[in-house]
Amino acid sequence: QLANGAMAATNVSFRWLDILEKEFDKTFVDLDIIIGEVDTYDVDETDFVPAARIRLEALSSCFAQLIHKAQTIFQTNAKLEAELLYLRQEAAEGLAFRKIAEEENRELLMRLHATQLQLHSVGGAIPDQQNSEKISRRL
C-alpha cells in the first residue's frame, strides 16, 4: 500500500512539474518578446513596464511554487527514509529473534533426545517409535 501511494504521489508530482515548466517557459518567451519589441519598435514605456511586471510576477510565482514543491518532496523523502530505516531494523530484529529461537529449539530437541536415550539405556520407559522418528527427522 505504501508503494502505491508513493507511486501516485510521484505521478502527480511529475505532472505538476511538467505543467509548471510549460507555464514558466511560456512566460519567459512572452517576456522575451516584450523586451524584443522595446528594442525594435520603440514601444511606449508605459505599456512595457506593466506587461513586463506581469510576466516577472508569473516567473516569480513559478519559481516559488517549484521551491515549495521541492521542499515538500524533500520532507516526504526524509520521512520515507526514516520509515525505511525503522522497517530494516525491525526486519533485522525479527531475523535475529528467529535465528535464536531456531537454535534454542534445536538445543532443546537434542536434550530431549539425549534424555530419552538415557531413559532407554537405564531400562526406563521405551520411547515411542514415532517420537524417535520425529526427533531424528527434526535433528
C-alpha contacts under 8 A as a table, 3 or more apart, distances in Angstrom:
res1	aa1	res2	aa2	distance
1	Q	4	N	5.20
1	Q	5	G	6.31
2	L	5	G	5.20
2	L	6	A	6.12
3	A	6	A	5.06
3	A	7	M	6.06
4	N	7	M	5.08
4	N	8	A	6.16
5	G	8	A	5.13
5	G	9	A	6.16
6	A	9	A	5.09
6	A	10	T	6.04
7	M	10	T	4.94
7	M	11	N	6.16
8	A	11	N	5.15
8	A	12	V	6.25
9	A	12	V	5.15
9	A	13	S	6.05
10	T	13	S	5.01
10	T	14	F	6.17
11	N	14	F	5.21
11	N	15	R	6.16
12	V	15	R	5.09
12	V	16	W	5.99
13	S	16	W	5.03
13	S	17	L	6.00
14	F	17	L	5.01
14	F	18	D	6.12
15	R	18	D	5.14
15	R	19	I	6.32
16	W	19	I	5.22
16	W	20	L	6.15
17	L	20	L	5.06
17	L	21	E	6.03
17	L	66	L	7.64
18	D	21	E	5.11
18	D	22	K	6.28
19	I	22	K	5.21
19	I	23	E	6.23
20	L	23	E	5.06
20	L	24	F	6.07
20	L	62	C	6.35
20	L	66	L	7.68
21	E	24	F	5.04
21	E	25	D	6.10
22	K	25	D	5.10
22	K	26	K	6.08
23	E	26	K	5.20
23	E	27	T	6.15
23	E	62	C	7.47
24	F	27	T	5.24
24	F	28	F	6.07
24	F	58	A	7.54
24	F	59	L	5.91
24	F	62	C	6.11
25	D	28	F	5.04
25	D	29	V	6.16
26	K	29	V	5.19
26	K	30	D	6.17
27	T	30	D	5.02
27	T	31	L	6.13
27	T	55	R	5.77
27	T	58	A	6.73
27	T	59	L	6.55
28	F	31	L	5.13
28	F	32	D	6.11
28	F	55	R	7.33
28	F	59	L	7.16
29	V	32	D	4.96
29	V	33	I	6.15
30	D	33	I	5.11
30	D	34	I	6.28
30	D	55	R	7.21
31	L	34	I	5.08
31	L	35	I	6.19
31	L	52	A	6.09
31	L	55	R	5.85
31	L	56	L	7.62
32	D	35	I	5.13
32	D	36	G	6.07
33	I	36	G	4.94
33	I	37	E	6.15
34	I	37	E	5.11
34	I	38	V	6.48
34	I	48	F	7.02
34	I	51	A	7.65
34	I	52	A	6.99
35	I	38	V	5.22
35	I	39	D	6.63
35	I	48	F	7.97
35	I	52	A	7.90
36	G	39	D	5.29
36	G	40	T	6.15
37	E	40	T	5.06
37	E	41	Y	5.52
37	E	42	D	7.17
37	E	43	V	6.54
38	V	41	Y	5.76
38	V	42	D	5.14
38	V	43	V	4.97
38	V	44	D	7.84
38	V	45	E	8.00
38	V	48	F	7.33
39	D	42	D	6.11
39	D	43	V	7.92
43	V	47	D	7.31
43	V	48	F	6.97
44	D	47	D	5.66
44	D	48	F	6.58
45	E	48	F	4.92
45	E	49	V	6.17
46	T	49	V	5.88
46	T	50	P	7.16
47	D	50	P	6.15
47	D	51	A	6.51
48	F	51	A	5.36
48	F	52	A	5.93
49	V	52	A	5.13
49	V	53	R	6.01
50	P	53	R	5.04
50	P	54	I	6.20
51	A	54	I	5.23
51	A	55	R	6.47
52	A	55	R	5.17
52	A	56	L	6.09
53	R	56	L	4.92
53	R	57	E	5.98
54	I	57	E	5.12
54	I	58	A	6.28
55	R	58	A	5.03
55	R	59	L	6.23
56	L	59	L	4.99
56	L	60	S	6.06
57	E	60	S	4.96
57	E	61	S	6.03
58	A	61	S	5.00
58	A	62	C	6.19
59	L	62	C	5.13
59	L	63	F	6.22
60	S	63	F	5.10
60	S	64	A	6.10
61	S	64	A	5.06
61	S	65	Q	6.10
62	C	65	Q	5.18
62	C	66	L	6.11
63	F	66	L	5.01
63	F	67	I	6.20
64	A	67	I	5.14
64	A	68	H	6.15
65	Q	68	H	5.05
65	Q	69	K	6.04
66	L	69	K	5.14
66	L	70	A	6.03
67	I	70	A	5.04
67	I	71	Q	6.13
68	H	71	Q	5.12
68	H	72	T	6.25
69	K	72	T	5.00
69	K	73	I	6.12
70	A	73	I	5.03
70	A	74	F	6.11
71	Q	74	F	5.09
71	Q	75	Q	6.17
72	T	75	Q	5.13
72	T	76	T	6.15
73	I	76	T	5.08
73	I	77	N	5.98
74	F	77	N	4.96
74	F	78	A	6.11
75	Q	78	A	5.09
75	Q	79	K	6.31
76	T	79	K	5.11
76	T	80	L	6.17
77	N	80	L	5.07
77	N	81	E	6.06
78	A	81	E	5.09
78	A	82	A	6.19
79	K	82	A	5.12
79	K	83	E	6.18
80	L	83	E	4.99
80	L	84	L	6.02
81	E	84	L	4.97
81	E	85	L	6.21
82	A	85	L	5.15
82	A	86	Y	6.24
83	E	86	Y	5.02
83	E	87	L	6.11
84	L	87	L	5.10
84	L	88	R	6.06
85	L	88	R	5.09
85	L	89	Q	6.17
86	Y	89	Q	5.11
86	Y	90	E	6.18
87	L	90	E	4.95
87	L	91	A	6.06
88	R	91	A	5.05
88	R	92	A	6.11
89	Q	92	A	5.07
89	Q	93	E	6.13
90	E	93	E	5.12
90	E	94	G	6.10
91	A	94	G	5.01
91	A	95	L	6.14
92	A	95	L	5.12
92	A	96	A	6.12
93	E	96	A	5.06
93	E	97	F	6.08
94	G	97	F	5.10
94	G	98	R	6.11
95	L	98	R	5.03
95	L	99	K	6.16
96	A	99	K	5.13
96	A	100	I	6.24
97	F	100	I	5.16
97	F	101	A	6.06
98	R	101	A	5.04
98	R	102	E	6.07
99	K	102	E	5.15
99	K	103	E	6.20
100	I	103	E	5.12
100	I	104	E	6.09
101	A	104	E	5.04
101	A	105	N	5.98
102	E	105	N	4.98
102	E	106	R	6.12
103	E	106	R	5.09
103	E	107	E	6.16
104	E	107	E	5.04
104	E	108	L	6.11
105	N	108	L	5.16
105	N	109	L	6.17
106	R	109	L	5.16
106	R	110	M	6.23
106	R	139	L	7.01
107	E	110	M	5.08
107	E	111	R	6.28
108	L	111	R	5.04
108	L	112	L	6.10
109	L	112	L	4.99
109	L	113	H	6.05
109	L	135	I	6.94
109	L	138	R	7.95
109	L	139	L	7.46
110	M	113	H	5.12
110	M	114	A	6.07
110	M	139	L	7.51
111	R	114	A	5.03
111	R	115	T	6.02
112	L	115	T	5.09
112	L	116	Q	6.14
113	H	116	Q	5.11
113	H	117	L	6.18
113	H	132	S	7.77
113	H	135	I	6.81
114	A	117	L	5.08
114	A	118	Q	6.21
115	T	118	Q	5.03
115	T	119	L	6.21
116	Q	119	L	5.07
116	Q	120	H	6.18
116	Q	126	I	7.94
116	Q	127	P	6.49
117	L	120	H	5.02
117	L	121	S	6.14
118	Q	121	S	5.09
118	Q	122	V	6.29
119	L	122	V	5.43
119	L	123	G	6.37
119	L	124	G	4.81
119	L	125	A	6.45
119	L	126	I	7.34
120	H	123	G	5.28
120	H	124	G	5.33
120	H	125	A	6.25
120	H	126	I	5.38
120	H	127	P	7.17
121	S	124	G	7.31
123	G	126	I	7.71
127	P	131	N	6.85
127	P	132	S	6.72
128	D	131	N	5.33
128	D	132	S	6.44
129	Q	132	S	5.14
129	Q	133	E	6.27
130	Q	133	E	5.11
130	Q	134	K	6.18
131	N	134	K	5.06
131	N	135	I	6.13
132	S	135	I	5.15
132	S	136	S	6.12
133	E	136	S	5.05
133	E	137	R	6.15
134	K	137	R	5.16
134	K	138	R	6.21
135	I	138	R	5.19
135	I	139	L	6.24
136	S	139	L	5.24
